[in-house]
Amino acid sequence: MKFLLDVCVSSRSLQAFLLEQGHDVLSAISVDSKASDQQLLELALHEGRILMTEDKDFGELVFVLRLPHGPIVRVVELTVDEQVQALGELLSYYADELNAPVIVTVTRSRVRVRHTT
């Protein structure tokens, strides 16, 4: 799978985990640390990447402005170690969901998959 990590989730640990699993990882910092959320959304869609973020503003772009998008994974108040663990579980149990335009919200207690089409 291909990932685009937003600035807020671009930890080395998370990148290393994804790379070790054989995924293609691009960090927003390496692209343009000042890129807008809309630009990141467009880049992820254009390159077929799963956008991972902590930023809830992507929900506004998707649900209010109805911008086209690919899969978005939003982690909520998770430490870096928890992000790595949650992403591992997400890829094990929800990989098929990540092939569609969805917003997946991950917290310490649950995973919510919201289809947007």
TORKOLDREN-220096 format. One line per field, with one value per residue (C-alpha): residue number from 1; residue in three letters; chain; y, z negated, x. Coordinates in Angstrom, 2 decimals. Layout:
residues N
num: NUM, ...
residu: Ala, ...
chaine: A, ...
north: Y, ...
up: Z, ...
east: X, ...
end
This chain:
residues 117
num: 1, 2, 3, 4, 5, 6, 7, 8, 9, 10, 11, 12, 13, 14, 15, 16, 17, 18, 19, 20, 21, 22, 23, 24, 25, 26, 27, 28, 29, 30, 31, 32, 33, 34, 35, 36, 37, 38, 39, 40, 41, 42, 43, 44, 45, 46, 47, 48, 49, 50, 51, 52, 53, 54, 55, 56, 57, 58, 59, 60, 61, 62, 63, 64, 65, 66, 67, 68, 69, 70, 71, 72, 73, 74, 75, 76, 77, 78, 79, 80, 81, 82, 83, 84, 85, 86, 87, 88, 89, 90, 91, 92, 93, 94, 95, 96, 97, 98, 99, 100, 101, 102, 103, 104, 105, 106, 107, 108, 109, 110, 111, 112, 113, 114, 115, 116, 117
residu: Met, Lys, Phe, Leu, Leu, Asp, Val, Cys, Val, Ser, Ser, Arg, Ser, Leu, Gln, Ala, Phe, Leu, Leu, Glu, Gln, Gly, His, Asp, Val, Leu, Ser, Ala, Ile, Ser, Val, Asp, Ser, Lys, Ala, Ser, Asp, Gln, Gln, Leu, Leu, Glu, Leu, Ala, Leu, His, Glu, Gly, Arg, Ile, Leu, Met, Thr, Glu, Asp, Lys, Asp, Phe, Gly, Glu, Leu, Val, Phe, Val, Leu, Arg, Leu, Pro, His, Gly, Pro, Ile, Val, Arg, Val, Val, Glu, Leu, Thr, Val, Asp, Glu, Gln, Val, Gln, Ala, Leu, Gly, Glu, Leu, Leu, Ser, Tyr, Tyr, Ala, Asp, Glu, Leu, Asn, Ala, Pro, Val, Ile, Val, Thr, Val, Thr, Arg, Ser, Arg, Val, Arg, Val, Arg, His, Thr, Thr
chaine: A, A, A, A, A, A, A, A, A, A, A, A, A, A, A, A, A, A, A, A, A, A, A, A, A, A, A, A, A, A, A, A, A, A, A, A, A, A, A, A, A, A, A, A, A, A, A, A, A, A, A, A, A, A, A, A, A, A, A, A, A, A, A, A, A, A, A, A, A, A, A, A, A, A, A, A, A, A, A, A, A, A, A, A, A, A, A, A, A, A, A, A, A, A, A, A, A, A, A, A, A, A, A, A, A, A, A, A, A, A, A, A, A, A, A, A, A
north: 0.00, 3.60, 6.14, 9.89, 10.89, 14.33, 16.53, 15.67, 11.91, 11.87, 10.19, 8.12, 5.17, 5.17, 5.60, 2.81, 0.47, 1.03, 0.67, -2.57, -3.89, -3.17, -0.11, 2.96, 5.94, 9.62, 12.26, 15.62, 17.16, 15.83, 17.11, 20.54, 21.14, 24.12, 22.26, 22.89, 20.09, 20.36, 19.99, 16.90, 15.44, 15.98, 14.53, 11.41, 10.89, 11.53, 9.10, 6.48, 6.95, 6.44, 9.77, 9.41, 12.37, 13.60, 16.58, 16.58, 19.35, 16.69, 15.76, 19.25, 18.95, 15.62, 16.10, 19.84, 20.74, 17.25, 17.11, 13.85, 11.76, 8.36, 6.59, 8.75, 7.35, 9.75, 8.84, 10.57, 11.32, 8.34, 8.30, 7.36, 3.80, 3.56, 4.88, 2.13, -0.55, 0.78, 0.95, -2.62, -3.79, -1.64, -3.17, -6.67, -6.30, -3.46, -3.64, -4.15, -1.03, 1.01, 0.47, 2.84, 6.47, 6.11, 7.96, 5.61, 7.12, 5.29, 5.94, 3.95, 2.18, 1.78, 1.96, 3.64, 3.19, 5.72, 5.21, 8.49, 7.47
up: 0.00, 0.48, -2.35, -2.67, -6.26, -7.29, -9.17, -12.51, -12.09, -10.34, -13.12, -12.22, -14.13, -12.07, -8.81, -9.75, -10.65, -7.32, -5.34, -7.18, -6.17, -2.52, -2.06, 0.00, -2.39, -1.56, -4.26, -3.84, -5.31, -2.42, 0.13, -1.29, -5.02, -4.26, -1.92, -2.68, -3.71, -0.33, 1.47, -0.60, 0.09, 3.83, 3.77, 1.92, 4.37, 7.44, 6.27, 4.85, 1.29, -2.05, -3.84, -7.53, -9.85, -13.26, -11.66, -11.76, -9.12, -6.41, -7.43, -6.48, -3.08, -2.49, -4.05, -3.70, -0.55, 0.92, 2.38, 4.04, 1.94, 1.34, -2.00, -5.03, -8.37, -11.28, -14.58, -17.65, -20.68, -20.21, -21.16, -18.44, -19.78, -19.83, -16.26, -15.13, -16.95, -15.70, -12.13, -12.32, -13.52, -10.96, -8.13, -9.45, -9.93, -7.67, -4.63, -2.21, -3.53, -2.63, 1.09, 1.15, 0.32, -3.43, -6.56, -9.25, -12.72, -15.21, -18.96, -21.91, -22.27, -18.75, -15.00, -13.00, -9.23, -7.43, -3.73, -1.91, 1.44
east: 0.00, 0.99, 0.77, 1.00, 1.75, 0.54, 3.00, 1.34, 1.97, 5.33, 7.29, 10.32, 8.86, 5.68, 7.56, 9.99, 7.12, 5.38, 8.61, 9.46, 6.03, 6.88, 4.69, 5.51, 5.65, 5.70, 5.83, 4.13, 7.27, 9.33, 6.81, 6.02, 5.66, 3.42, 1.06, -2.60, -4.92, -6.62, -3.29, -2.47, -5.91, -5.40, -1.87, -3.00, -5.87, -3.70, -0.99, -3.36, -2.12, -3.82, -3.68, -2.87, -3.44, -4.52, -6.26, -10.07, -10.22, -10.11, -13.65, -14.81, -13.13, -14.86, -18.30, -18.91, -16.99, -17.47, -13.98, -12.95, -10.59, -9.12, -8.90, -8.12, -6.98, -7.36, -5.75, -7.13, -4.95, -2.64, 1.02, 3.50, 3.71, -0.08, -0.21, 2.16, 0.17, -3.17, -1.96, -0.69, -4.09, -5.87, -3.86, -4.57, -8.31, -9.44, -7.13, -10.04, -11.77, -8.69, -9.26, -12.23, -12.98, -13.45, -12.55, -11.28, -11.10, -8.90, -9.03, -7.72, -11.06, -12.42, -12.11, -14.86, -15.03, -17.18, -17.83, -18.18, -19.63
end
